[in-house]
Amino acid sequence: MPDAYYQLLDAAIQHLETLKSRGVRFVSVAPENLAALARPMPARPIPARPAAPAIQPPPAAAPPIVAVASANPDKAAAFAALRERVMPCVKCPHLAASRQTVVFGVGNIDASLMFVGEAPGADEDAQGEPFVGKAGQLLTRVIQTMGFQRDSVYIANILKCRPDTPGQTAGNRKPTAEEMATCIPWLHEQIDLIQPQVLVALGGTAVEGLLGKTVGIMKLRGQWQTYRNIPLMPTYHPAYLLRNQSLAEKRKLWEDMLAVLEKLALPVTEKQRNYFRG
């Protein structure tokens, strides 16, 4: 039994290493297989080993392969396959040349609520995850105040690469209409697989990329829209509230989130209703 078990284990590890060398970061794993992996392993026989070769410096670490969890194994497999297609994307050669990584998206692919921003910034480009800088920390607090955890919703961007900034050592720029049009089919596939009950567009650029409307987020926020047959709430980008600490502006974003909770038919406490009141 132990020999056969470890032969299978070694084969599985070799297969995963091969996938990793090809740039694959996610594989689908059915819930029953995850449960099987949690069982105790039999003791492994220790074979005699030849003398160890001289120590070589380790190669650069490759991103780990991560299982995409879902109650639906077919959905998990489809999402993992989508990610495998997105990660090596070079449809915008200038962005592919300047990025550190593709920022695919993060969260629960069975989520009822999905947030959409505009594009990764420097922190997101470095870490490969959307909304991890100061604006992302604020978004996480908003999500938690709504009664969710960050990993129970889904977060993505219109653009999956950081917009290049030639000649600049810092700062960000707005994605162009052409860049958004080129990248948004990937987001469409994510939305179609997740099928959230509600979408939240964070900021004017996200609204422009999704709805093609340039009337301004100040005028459009708080007014329900529809995108791919899903209710969509436009609201402020968290970065705006980092620049503008007005209690009244914070209250506007929070009123939008209260409307989202009501659209999701979730209970709202009196404490939640009174946040950021003057």
ZIMO-V429810 format. One record per pair of residues at least 12 apart in sequence whose C-alpha atoms are under 8 Angstrom apart, sorted by the first residue. I is the first residue (numbers start at 0). J is the second residue. Records with the same first field share a line. If there is no record, write none. Layout:
I = J, J
This chain:
1 = 41, 42, 43, 44
2 = 43, 44
5 = 43
15 = 64
19 = 61, 62, 63, 64
20 = 61
22 = 83, 86, 87
23 = 64, 83
24 = 62, 63, 64, 65, 83
25 = 64, 65, 66, 67, 79, 82, 83
26 = 64, 65, 66, 67, 76, 79, 80
27 = 66, 67, 68, 72, 75, 76, 79
28 = 66, 67, 68, 72, 75, 76
29 = 68, 72
30 = 68, 70, 72
67 = 79
68 = 107, 108
69 = 107, 108, 109
70 = 109
74 = 192
75 = 108
77 = 192
78 = 189, 192
81 = 188
82 = 103
85 = 101, 103, 185
86 = 100, 101, 103
87 = 101
90 = 181, 182
91 = 178, 181
93 = 163
94 = 160, 161, 162, 163
95 = 160
97 = 163
98 = 124, 160, 161, 163
99 = 124, 125
100 = 124, 125, 127, 160
101 = 124, 127, 159, 160
102 = 119, 123, 124, 127, 128, 129, 159, 160
103 = 127, 128, 129, 155, 159
104 = 128, 129, 153, 154, 155, 156
105 = 128, 129, 150, 153, 154, 155
106 = 149, 150, 151, 152, 153, 154
107 = 150, 151, 152, 153
108 = 152, 153, 192, 193
109 = 193, 194, 195
110 = 151, 152, 153, 193, 194, 195
111 = 152, 194, 195, 196, 197, 263
112 = 152, 153, 195, 196, 197, 198, 199
113 = 152, 153, 154, 155, 195, 197, 198, 199
114 = 152, 153, 154, 155, 198, 199, 200, 201
115 = 154, 155, 156, 157, 198, 199, 200, 201, 205
116 = 154, 155, 156, 157, 200, 201, 202, 204, 205, 236
117 = 156, 157, 158, 174, 201, 202, 204, 205, 208
118 = 156, 157, 158, 159, 160, 161, 162, 173, 174
119 = 156, 158, 159, 160, 161, 162
120 = 161, 162, 171
121 = 161, 170, 171
124 = 160, 161
129 = 154, 155, 156
130 = 154
133 = 238
134 = 237, 238, 241
135 = 237
137 = 237
138 = 237
144 = 271
145 = 256, 257, 260, 271
155 = 186
156 = 186, 205
157 = 179, 182, 183, 186, 205, 208, 209
158 = 174, 178, 179, 182, 183
159 = 182
162 = 174
173 = 204
174 = 204
176 = 208
179 = 208
180 = 208
183 = 208
195 = 229
196 = 229, 230, 263
197 = 229, 230, 231, 232, 259, 262, 263
198 = 229, 230, 231, 232
199 = 231, 232, 233, 234
200 = 231, 232, 233, 234
201 = 233, 234, 235, 236, 237
202 = 216, 233, 234, 235, 236
203 = 215, 216, 235, 236
206 = 233
209 = 226
210 = 226
216 = 233, 234, 235
217 = 235
219 = 233, 234
220 = 232, 233, 234, 235, 255
221 = 233, 234, 251, 252, 254, 255
232 = 255, 259
234 = 252, 255
235 = 252
246 = 275, 276, 277
247 = 275, 276, 277
249 = 275
250 = 274, 275, 276
253 = 274, 275
257 = 272
